[in-house]
Each structure stands twice: as structure tokens, then as C-alpha cells.
Amino acid sequence: MKQTAHATGNPHKGALSSLVLGLLVVFFGFAAHYRNFAWIDAARLWRDVTEKSPEKARPHYNLATVLANAGRLNEALAEDFKAIDIYPGYGRAYFNIGAIYHAWGRIDEAIDKYRAALILEPALVEAHNNLGYAYYKKGLLEEALKEYNAALAIKPSHVKSLVNAGSAYKDEKRWADAESSFRKALALQPGYAKAHYLLGEVYLSENRLKPALDEFREALRLDPEIAQAHNGIGRIYERLNRRNKAAAEYKAALALDPGYEDAASNLQRLNGTAK
């Protein structure tokens, strides 16, 4: 009887236990779902971390990086500044700020932030490369090359620095150095359409028409949207006195980029001299 009384003395106990267990399952199930959603949505994840650990710099930096990659630059900038407020020695946060300023065309401010990043982290390859590009945009080719080569001394396989260095060498008419840089980049990344186009420009500058044509065509095979490659092919055909083909290529370039002044000038000159 006691056993029976024990079994029946609290008829709601088992039901209550099941209800509590059910609520816990629902709660933790929701929490797991939330975490999974947060991982999918990286911005939500890192914002959640910053709210829970507002005194830590790294979550603010990570959130800034995610936001910047999503094009939300104003929000990213605010998070980067929070990161360096917490940890003033955060070189990568200074780099992020510089990259945002760079994207906005505030080149001098970008240069200041890249320099600050490199004082704190001298081996930051991306900062050397971006600082070099900022100098390049200001026409400071020697300063640009110094930074590209600094990046390559740290990481010889950094493709962007190889291509950027090649562009600076090309502008200085150092054809052999430019060709070497582009070839190294293409050995590492054969599908880099821009590097094929730029190598074609080097060959064209040396009047090596066949390899130039091959490189321009390969650039367009990889990326049909490169208007400059059509313009380059047009210049080759013009040198070969194949004016109809040259005109077609200039028109193709302008179809892709109606504001492409070089292609427009080439087509106008060709039409003006056509008989």
C-alpha cells in the first residue's frame, strides 16, 4: 500500500517534471538555433560578442572587418575606433581605418593610418601593399615601390604586391622588371586576368605584338569585362593597319566602359584618318 500510496500520492509530480524538462529543451534548443544563426550572420555574431564583452578590443575589430566587407563603412569605422580606444596598440585596426579612408578617397589620411599600423606591426604585409598603392595614386612611384618590395620581402608570394609593383615598374618604363613581376604573379595565380592584361601592355610597349595579343585575349577569356584589353587589341590591329578590326575593338571597349577616354580618342583618331 505504501508503494501504491507513494505512486499516487502526488499525481502531478511526474507531469510537472516533464513540463520543466520540456521547457529546458525548448530554451536550449532556441539558444543553439540562435548561435547557429549568429555564425551564419557574422555581423550579428560579433555584435553579440561586443555587447557581452565590451571591454575587449578584438571583437570590435572583427565586427568592423565584417561590416567593412559588407560595405557598411561608417559602422565599421566606429567599431575600429572602439578597438583602438580599448587597445591603442592594435595595428590591424589602424590598417582597417586606413583602408576605409582609402576607399573614400581620403588618401593622405589613409597614409597616416597605414604608417601608424606599420609602426605597431612592421610585418603587416597588407599595410605595406596598401601604403604603396596610396603612394602610387599620388604619383610617388619610388615610394610605392619601396612599400611593395617591403611587402614582398615579408611574403614573396603576395600576388597583389607583385602586380602592383609591376604596374609601377611599367609606369617607369622598366619593362624587364615589370614583366618579371607580372610573370611571378601569374605563376602563383594563373587566372589573374588583370595581370595578363598588364603583361600585354608591357609587350605592346616593347612592340612585341604577338605575345601582347595573346595576353590581352587571355585576359578577356578570364574576364570579358576588361575594356582595357579590347583597347589594347585595337592598338595592335591599328599598328598592323587592320583598321576595321581596330575600330571594332575600340567600340567593344566603349560598350563596356562608355567613359573610357583612351578608347574614344583612339576611335576618333582612327575614324579621322580612315580613307
Secondary structure in CASP SS format (residue, H / E / C, confidence):
PFRMAT SS
TARGET T0000
AUTHOR 0000-0000-0000
METHOD secondary structure of the structure
MODEL  1
M C 1.00
K H 1.00
Q H 1.00
T H 1.00
A H 1.00
H H 1.00
A H 1.00
T H 1.00
G C 1.00
N C 1.00
P C 1.00
H C 1.00
K H 1.00
G H 1.00
A H 1.00
L H 1.00
S H 1.00
S H 1.00
L H 1.00
V H 1.00
L H 1.00
G H 1.00
L H 1.00
L H 1.00
V H 1.00
V H 1.00
F H 1.00
F H 1.00
G H 1.00
F H 1.00
A H 1.00
A H 1.00
H H 1.00
Y H 1.00
R H 1.00
N H 1.00
F H 1.00
A H 1.00
W H 1.00
I H 1.00
D C 1.00
A H 1.00
A H 1.00
R H 1.00
L H 1.00
W H 1.00
R H 1.00
D H 1.00
V H 1.00
T H 1.00
E H 1.00
K H 1.00
S C 1.00
P C 1.00
E C 1.00
K C 1.00
A H 1.00
R H 1.00
P H 1.00
H H 1.00
Y H 1.00
N H 1.00
L H 1.00
A H 1.00
T H 1.00
V H 1.00
L H 1.00
A H 1.00
N H 1.00
A C 1.00
G C 1.00
R C 1.00
L H 1.00
N H 1.00
E H 1.00
A H 1.00
L H 1.00
A H 1.00
E H 1.00
D H 1.00
F H 1.00
K H 1.00
A H 1.00
I H 1.00
D H 1.00
I H 1.00
Y C 1.00
P C 1.00
G C 1.00
Y C 1.00
G H 1.00
R H 1.00
A H 1.00
Y H 1.00
F H 1.00
N H 1.00
I H 1.00
G H 1.00
A H 1.00
I H 1.00
Y H 1.00
H H 1.00
A H 1.00
W C 1.00
G C 1.00
R C 1.00
I H 1.00
D H 1.00
E H 1.00
A H 1.00
I H 1.00
D H 1.00
K H 1.00
Y H 1.00
R H 1.00
A H 1.00
A H 1.00
L H 1.00
I H 1.00
L H 1.00
E C 1.00
P C 1.00
A C 1.00
L C 1.00
V H 1.00
E H 1.00
A H 1.00
H H 1.00
N H 1.00
N H 1.00
L H 1.00
G H 1.00
Y H 1.00
A H 1.00
Y H 1.00
Y H 1.00
K H 1.00
K C 1.00
G C 1.00
L C 1.00
L H 1.00
E H 1.00
E H 1.00
A H 1.00
L H 1.00
K H 1.00
E H 1.00
Y H 1.00
N H 1.00
A H 1.00
A H 1.00
L H 1.00
A H 1.00
I H 1.00
K C 1.00
P C 1.00
S C 1.00
H C 1.00
V H 1.00
K H 1.00
S H 1.00
L H 1.00
V H 1.00
N H 1.00
A H 1.00
G H 1.00
S H 1.00
A H 1.00
Y H 1.00
K H 1.00
D H 1.00
E C 1.00
K C 1.00
R C 1.00
W H 1.00
A H 1.00
D H 1.00
A H 1.00
E H 1.00
S H 1.00
S H 1.00
F H 1.00
R H 1.00
K H 1.00
A H 1.00
L H 1.00
A H 1.00
L H 1.00
Q C 1.00
P C 1.00
G C 1.00
Y C 1.00
A H 1.00
K H 1.00
A H 1.00
H H 1.00
Y H 1.00
L H 1.00
L H 1.00
G H 1.00
E H 1.00
V H 1.00
Y H 1.00
L H 1.00
S H 1.00
E C 1.00
N C 1.00
R C 1.00
L H 1.00
K H 1.00
P H 1.00
A H 1.00
L H 1.00
D H 1.00
E H 1.00
F H 1.00
R H 1.00
E H 1.00
A H 1.00
L H 1.00
R H 1.00
L H 1.00
D C 1.00
P C 1.00
E C 1.00
I C 1.00
A H 1.00
Q H 1.00
A H 1.00
H H 1.00
N H 1.00
G H 1.00
I H 1.00
G H 1.00
R H 1.00
I H 1.00
Y H 1.00
E H 1.00
R H 1.00
L C 1.00
N C 1.00
R C 1.00
R H 1.00
N H 1.00
K H 1.00
A H 1.00
A H 1.00
A H 1.00
E H 1.00
Y H 1.00
K H 1.00
A H 1.00
A H 1.00
L H 1.00
A H 1.00
L H 1.00
D C 1.00
P C 1.00
G C 1.00
Y C 1.00
E H 1.00
D H 1.00
A H 1.00
A H 1.00
S H 1.00
N H 1.00
L H 1.00
Q H 1.00
R H 1.00
L H 1.00
N H 1.00
G H 1.00
T H 1.00
A C 1.00
K C 1.00
END
